Amino acid sequence: VASNKTVEVINASGSTDVVTVAQEFASKNVLGNNGSTLQVTSGLSIRDTDGADMSGNYTIKTETAKGTITPKAITLSGITANSKTYDGNTTAVVSTASALFDGKVSGDDLSVASTGTFSDKNAAKGKTVNLVNSLRGADLGNYTVTDQKTTQADIHKKALTVSGLTANNKVYDGTNTATPVLSINPAGLVGTETVTATGTASYNSQNVNTANLVTVNTTS
């Protein structure tokens, strides 16, 4: 792991030979303040002004030093939630398949597991899904991660099938107005939820002999 720190070379021989040397951290990982060891790499060379290798003329002593690798700041994004049909609860199905750690060093081991809940149970488009993320990976300690807190998905309205609508018989009054009996029993209700209805109804004719069909218009 390369270091950008300057290497100090002490040449006590009094010669004009040129010493070239680099250093690196012994570990790539964040190990706290001055917890990382800096060491001279094998790329050390000593050459004279003509470029000839002079390292055989010296006994070389290298020393280590301490340095600090600070955590890298990255951002988590790309977690999604599936839309669903209304089911009376806020549970969301979350996917991390497209999760992205923006700024992660290539090859590092980072992953995320996530759960989600809709902001409420009611049907609507573009609802907020609150995320609870668990960050994982062998290299997690080398980063500070800005978490993804939310995403969006839809709760679609649930279709109901209504049956049992009737209308009262009546004595001829010159109109086609009917009185509906709105005692309904819709199939598909969630849990113990109930539905009530109001509305109007009309016969297909105002006449006694031809009035045989009632149309009911419910409003809720």
BELZI-V655991 format. One record per run of one state. SS is the DSSP state (A for helix, B for strand, O for the rest). FROM is the first residue (numbers start at 0). TO is the last residue. If there is no record, write none. Layout:
BEGIN
ss: (SS:SS)
from: (FROM:FROM)
to: (TO:TO)
END
This chain:
BEGIN
ss: (O:B:O:B:O:B:O:B:O:B:O:B:O:A:O:B:O:B:O:B:O:B:O:B:O:B:O:B:O:B:O:B:O:A:B:O:B:O:B:O:B:O:B:O:B:O:B:O:B:O:B:O)
from: (0:1:2:17:20:22:25:35:40:44:47:52:53:54:57:64:67:71:77:79:81:83:85:90:92:93:95:99:102:110:118:123:136:139:142:146:149:156:160:161:165:167:176:178:179:181:186:187:198:203:213:218)
to: (0:1:16:19:21:24:34:39:43:46:51:52:53:56:63:66:70:76:78:80:82:84:89:91:92:94:98:101:109:117:122:135:138:141:145:148:155:159:160:164:166:175:177:178:180:185:186:197:202:212:217:219)
END
